[in-house]
Amino acid sequence: MKVSIVTPVLNRADLIEEAFASIQSQEGVEIEHIVVDGGSTDGTLDVVARYSHLHVVNLPGSGPEQAINEGIRRATGEFVAFVHSDDRLAPGILAQAAALFAARPELDIVSSGGGFFTTGADGREMVLRTYCRGPLIDLDYRSVLIGPLMVCARFYRRRIFARIGVFKTEYRYCNDRVFLWRALSAGCVNACFDEIGYWYRSHPGSNTVGAGRGVARKIATEHIELARVSLADPGLSRLHRVWLRRFHAVETMRAAAQALRDGDFGASLDAVKHGFDVSPVWPLVALRELAMLKWLRFTAQAAKH
């Protein structure tokens, strides 16, 4: 089975070869690797040029989603994977995904667990956290709206892009959440591997993972806006409305807490007030969902031992 891997990149000369190595070590599948560069100036393209098998697309000025969308348009594989230039695939995961897709033609998505790691000053790698149990990685309302999203730890049969479209670009941080929300809403069929298939690197140069508390606050604020826009849809089903209110409550709690930690008491109070505009019981809803998320994480860790 053929898989198309899409790697968006901008100025990652120091890390991209590790991502390439994790892809080249995969066995049992035919790989089409599409690299879309957004205008690198640090020598990334010199590194990329050393790999003759790559399909390189130069798209100066593009953001990550624009680059991924271009890769999707050029993909010819039966399923598609996204591997960012500072991350890694787990060994053997593509063959496992291909086998499951082949055995179950109804599947649109195969989801695996995800791990987060960082490299210390001494060069040693440290695992920060892992998510590799069904309730945390499945394609359901809690995982898509509240849990760890991990869009790159999922593999997509290429046909779903014709069905639900590619990634939107109107948001800075949550276009991947919008994409998976559309997949869930469209009834895409998913299956899970309860093991880690993708490793996210946490480092200061990342746009999201390890990028700092300020980014986390921006993400929560953007999520609140996404929930508000979605809730304004008069055609929204009751179930979707219930979960979007839960999503809004959790992100309001996160935004208020992050603003408070930053010493921005006015922004924290504003978040609290706006939360009540959506639901008079939003703090209780948020605490319940956050407690459920902690419980799922605890049970997942306990199951590993």
C-alpha positions as CSV (number, residue, x, y, z in Angstrom):
1,M,0.0,0.0,0.0
2,K,1.2,3.5,-0.9
3,V,1.3,6.3,1.7
4,S,1.8,10.0,1.0
5,I,3.7,11.8,3.7
6,V,3.4,15.6,3.8
7,T,6.0,17.6,5.6
8,P,5.6,21.4,5.9
9,V,8.9,23.1,6.7
10,L,10.3,26.5,7.4
11,N,13.8,27.0,8.7
12,R,14.4,23.6,10.4
13,A,17.9,22.7,9.1
14,D,18.9,21.5,12.6
15,L,16.1,19.0,13.1
16,I,14.6,17.9,9.8
17,E,17.0,15.1,9.2
18,E,15.7,13.4,12.3
19,A,12.2,13.6,10.9
20,F,13.5,12.2,7.6
21,A,15.2,9.3,9.3
22,S,12.1,8.3,11.2
23,I,10.3,8.1,7.8
24,Q,13.0,6.3,5.9
25,S,13.2,3.6,8.6
26,Q,9.6,2.6,7.9
27,E,9.1,-0.8,6.2
28,G,6.3,-2.6,4.5
29,V,4.8,0.4,2.6
30,E,5.6,2.4,-0.5
31,I,6.3,6.0,0.5
32,E,5.7,9.1,-1.4
33,H,7.3,12.0,0.6
34,I,6.2,15.5,-0.2
35,V,8.1,18.4,1.4
36,V,6.6,21.8,1.1
37,D,8.9,24.7,2.1
38,G,7.6,28.0,3.1
39,G,10.7,30.0,2.2
40,S,13.5,28.7,4.4
41,T,16.6,30.8,4.6
42,D,18.7,28.8,7.1
43,G,20.0,26.0,4.9
44,T,17.0,23.8,5.2
45,L,16.8,23.5,1.4
46,D,20.4,22.4,1.2
47,V,19.6,19.6,3.6
48,V,16.5,18.7,1.6
49,A,18.5,18.6,-1.6
50,R,20.6,15.7,-0.3
51,Y,17.5,13.4,-0.4
52,S,16.8,12.7,-4.1
53,H,13.6,10.8,-3.4
54,L,11.7,13.8,-2.0
55,H,9.1,15.6,-3.9
56,V,9.9,19.2,-3.0
57,V,7.5,22.1,-3.4
58,N,8.6,25.7,-2.9
59,L,5.7,27.8,-1.5
60,P,7.3,31.0,-0.1
61,G,5.1,32.8,2.4
62,S,2.9,29.8,3.1
63,G,1.8,28.9,6.6
64,P,1.7,25.3,7.9
65,E,-1.9,24.6,6.8
66,Q,-1.4,26.1,3.4
67,A,1.7,23.9,3.0
68,I,-0.1,20.8,4.1
69,N,-3.0,21.5,1.8
70,E,-0.6,21.8,-1.1
71,G,0.8,18.5,-0.2
72,I,-2.6,16.9,0.0
73,R,-3.5,18.2,-3.4
74,R,-0.3,16.5,-4.8
75,A,-0.7,13.3,-2.9
76,T,-1.3,10.0,-4.8
77,G,-1.1,7.5,-2.0
78,E,-4.0,5.5,-0.6
79,F,-3.6,7.2,2.7
80,V,-1.9,10.3,3.9
81,A,0.2,11.1,6.9
82,F,1.6,14.5,8.2
83,V,5.1,14.6,9.7
84,H,6.3,17.9,10.9
85,S,9.9,18.8,10.4
86,D,10.7,18.7,14.1
87,D,8.8,15.5,15.0
88,R,9.2,11.8,14.4
89,L,7.2,8.8,13.4
90,A,7.4,5.7,15.7
91,P,9.1,2.7,14.1
92,G,6.8,0.4,12.1
93,I,3.6,2.6,12.5
94,L,3.0,3.1,8.7
95,A,2.9,-0.7,8.1
96,Q,0.5,-1.1,10.9
97,A,-1.8,1.6,9.6
98,A,-1.6,0.2,6.1
99,A,-2.6,-3.3,7.3
100,L,-5.6,-1.9,9.2
101,F,-6.7,0.2,6.2
102,A,-6.4,-2.9,3.9
103,A,-8.3,-5.1,6.3
104,R,-11.1,-2.7,6.9
105,P,-12.1,-0.8,3.7
106,E,-14.8,1.2,5.6
107,L,-12.1,3.0,7.7
108,D,-11.5,6.7,6.9
109,I,-9.0,7.4,9.7
110,V,-6.6,5.3,11.8
111,S,-5.6,6.9,15.1
112,S,-2.5,6.1,17.2
113,G,-1.2,7.4,20.4
114,G,1.1,10.3,20.7
115,G,4.1,11.1,22.8
116,F,5.8,14.4,23.7
117,F,9.5,14.6,24.3
118,T,12.2,17.2,24.7
119,T,16.0,17.3,24.7
120,G,17.9,18.5,27.7
121,A,21.0,20.7,27.8
122,D,23.1,17.5,28.1
123,G,21.6,16.2,24.9
124,R,19.6,13.5,26.5
125,E,16.0,13.0,25.5
126,M,13.2,13.0,28.1
127,V,9.6,11.8,27.6
128,L,7.3,14.5,28.9
129,R,3.9,12.7,28.5
130,T,2.2,10.1,26.4
131,Y,-1.4,9.4,25.3
132,C,-2.0,5.9,24.0
133,R,-5.4,4.7,25.2
134,G,-8.6,4.6,23.2
135,P,-10.6,7.2,25.3
136,L,-7.9,9.7,24.8
137,I,-7.1,9.2,21.1
138,D,-10.4,8.1,19.5
139,L,-12.3,10.3,17.1
140,D,-15.1,11.3,19.4
141,Y,-16.4,14.5,21.0
142,R,-14.3,14.5,24.1
143,S,-11.0,13.8,22.3
144,V,-11.6,16.2,19.4
145,L,-12.9,19.1,21.5
146,I,-11.3,18.7,24.9
147,G,-8.6,16.0,25.0
148,P,-5.2,15.9,23.3
149,L,-5.8,16.6,19.6
150,M,-2.7,15.1,18.0
151,V,-3.8,15.4,14.4
152,C,-0.4,14.1,13.2
153,A,-0.8,10.8,15.2
154,R,-3.7,10.0,12.8
155,F,-3.6,8.6,9.3
156,Y,-6.1,9.6,6.7
157,R,-7.5,7.7,3.7
158,R,-7.1,10.1,0.9
159,R,-10.7,10.0,-0.1
160,I,-11.8,11.9,3.0
161,F,-10.3,15.2,1.7
162,A,-12.7,15.1,-1.2
163,R,-15.5,14.5,1.3
164,I,-14.7,17.1,4.0
165,G,-12.2,19.3,2.4
166,V,-8.7,20.2,3.5
167,F,-7.5,22.4,6.4
168,K,-9.0,25.8,6.9
169,T,-6.5,28.7,7.2
170,E,-8.5,31.4,9.1
171,Y,-7.2,30.6,12.5
172,R,-3.6,30.7,13.8
173,Y,-3.6,27.7,16.1
174,C,-6.8,25.7,15.9
175,N,-7.3,24.8,12.2
176,D,-6.4,21.2,13.0
177,R,-9.2,21.1,15.6
178,V,-11.6,22.5,13.0
179,F,-10.5,19.8,10.6
180,L,-11.1,16.9,13.0
181,W,-14.4,18.5,14.1
182,R,-15.5,18.4,10.5
183,A,-14.4,14.7,10.2
184,L,-16.3,13.8,13.3
185,S,-19.4,15.7,12.2
186,A,-19.3,14.0,8.8
187,G,-19.3,10.6,10.4
188,C,-15.8,9.5,9.3
189,V,-15.0,6.0,10.5
190,N,-12.0,5.7,12.8
191,A,-10.1,2.9,14.5
192,C,-7.3,3.1,17.1
193,F,-4.0,1.6,17.9
194,D,-3.4,1.8,21.7
195,E,0.3,2.5,21.2
196,I,2.4,5.5,20.3
197,G,2.7,6.2,16.6
198,Y,4.0,9.8,16.6
199,W,6.4,11.8,18.7
200,Y,6.0,15.5,19.1
201,R,9.1,17.5,20.0
202,S,8.7,20.2,22.7
203,H,11.2,23.0,22.1
204,P,11.2,26.8,22.2
205,G,11.3,27.1,18.4
206,S,8.0,25.2,18.1
207,N,4.9,27.1,17.1
208,T,2.8,25.2,19.7
209,V,4.4,22.4,21.7
210,G,6.8,23.9,24.2
211,A,6.4,27.4,22.7
212,G,5.5,28.9,26.1
213,R,2.6,29.9,28.3
214,G,1.7,32.9,26.2
215,V,1.0,30.7,23.2
216,A,-1.2,28.4,25.4
217,R,-3.3,31.5,26.4
218,K,-3.6,32.5,22.7
219,I,-4.7,29.0,21.8
220,A,-7.4,29.0,24.6
221,T,-8.6,32.4,23.4
222,E,-8.8,31.2,19.8
223,H,-10.7,28.1,20.9
224,I,-13.3,30.3,22.7
225,E,-13.8,32.2,19.4
226,L,-14.2,28.9,17.5
227,A,-16.8,27.7,20.0
228,R,-18.7,31.0,19.7
229,V,-18.8,30.9,16.0
230,S,-19.8,27.3,15.9
231,L,-22.6,27.8,18.5
232,A,-24.0,30.6,16.4
233,D,-25.0,28.1,13.7
234,P,-28.8,27.8,13.8
235,G,-28.7,24.3,12.2
236,L,-26.5,22.8,14.9
237,S,-27.7,19.5,16.3
238,R,-28.5,19.3,20.0
239,L,-25.6,16.9,20.6
240,H,-23.1,19.2,18.8
241,R,-24.4,22.1,20.8
242,V,-24.0,20.3,24.1
243,W,-20.4,19.4,23.3
244,L,-19.5,22.8,22.0
245,R,-20.8,24.4,25.2
246,R,-18.5,22.0,27.1
247,F,-15.6,22.9,24.9
248,H,-16.3,26.6,25.5
249,A,-16.5,26.1,29.2
250,V,-13.1,24.3,29.4
251,E,-11.3,26.8,27.2
252,T,-12.8,29.7,29.2
253,M,-11.5,28.1,32.4
254,R,-8.0,27.7,30.8
255,A,-8.0,31.2,29.4
256,A,-9.0,32.7,32.7
257,A,-6.4,30.7,34.6
258,Q,-3.6,31.5,32.2
259,A,-4.4,35.2,32.3
260,L,-4.4,35.1,36.1
261,R,-1.0,33.4,36.1
262,D,0.2,36.2,33.8
263,G,-1.0,38.8,36.2
264,D,-3.6,40.1,33.8
265,F,-6.5,40.2,36.2
266,G,-8.7,42.2,33.8
267,A,-8.5,39.6,31.0
268,S,-9.1,36.8,33.5
269,L,-12.3,38.6,34.8
270,D,-13.4,39.3,31.2
271,A,-13.1,35.6,30.3
272,V,-15.2,34.6,33.4
273,K,-17.9,37.2,32.5
274,H,-18.0,36.0,28.8
275,G,-18.3,32.4,30.0
276,F,-21.6,33.3,31.8
277,D,-22.9,34.8,28.5
278,V,-22.9,31.2,27.1
279,S,-23.9,29.2,30.2
280,P,-24.7,30.1,33.8
281,V,-23.1,26.8,35.0
282,W,-20.0,26.9,32.8
283,P,-17.5,26.7,35.8
284,L,-19.2,23.4,36.9
285,V,-19.1,22.0,33.4
286,A,-15.5,23.0,33.0
287,L,-14.4,21.4,36.3
288,R,-16.3,18.2,35.4
289,E,-14.7,17.9,32.0
290,L,-11.2,18.7,33.3
291,A,-11.6,16.1,36.1
292,M,-12.8,13.5,33.5
293,L,-9.7,14.3,31.4
294,K,-7.4,13.8,34.4
295,W,-9.2,10.5,35.3
296,L,-8.7,9.2,31.7
297,R,-5.1,10.1,31.8
298,F,-4.6,8.4,35.2
299,T,-6.4,5.2,34.1
300,A,-4.3,5.2,30.9
301,Q,-1.1,5.4,32.9
302,A,-2.3,2.8,35.3
303,A,-3.1,0.4,32.5
304,K,0.4,0.7,31.2
305,H,1.7,-0.8,34.4
